[in-house]
């Protein structure tokens, strides 16, 4: 079964748009989503069996046991989810209170942080990235622990701005009765980063994010001009 567009976004974002075999990064190297254990040998489409791979590495693999890298060597599941939740929650609290010392921490906020950690773990995100994401979210005053960590500060700034716009419009279109869930937030942020990597300007990204919020969607490319999508490969 082919890997869905949604799952491809998640895997590329999880692996930070870099080949897990040689370290080559986009846009210098075309990236694909590769099965660690080939489908021909019984490999599944589960996140722990999928990695970002550049074209040369992907082409060089074979459907033999010797040609595979065991999934456990690339993707590690935390031994204790409870320990991860506790440590990540502490990092978020430290970051949040360092900026918003005058605000009272509410139980509902901590519940959202804990739920976000577990959601990210289920999506196959590494412990280290979950913890870095929690710190950034705390500094932003957000409780949604998503993939907000990035080495590119400009990308982070545009993603953060687009997220706030999209989330607030989404909330308004529901009559202020509902918010996007963790899966929807993750997919939206992946979509925005794809747009940034494709070279779209800030205004175009924010406009598409607003339209995406109005439609309660997650993919901003659905609201781009077809010619732009074709030109940018989105």
Buried (B, 14 or more C-beta within 10 A) or exposed (E): EEBEEBBBBBBBBBBBBBBBBEEBBBEEBEBBBBBBBBEEEEBEBEBBBBBBBBEEBBEEBEEEEEEBBEBEEBBEEBEEEEEBBEBBBEBBBEBBEEEEEEEEEEEEBBEBBBBBBBBBBEBBBBBEBBBBBBBBBBBBEBBBBBBBBBEEEEBBEBBBBBBEBBBEBBBEBEEEEEBBEBBBBBBBBBBBBBBBBBEBEEEBBBBBBBBBBBEBBBBBBBBBEEEBBEEBEB
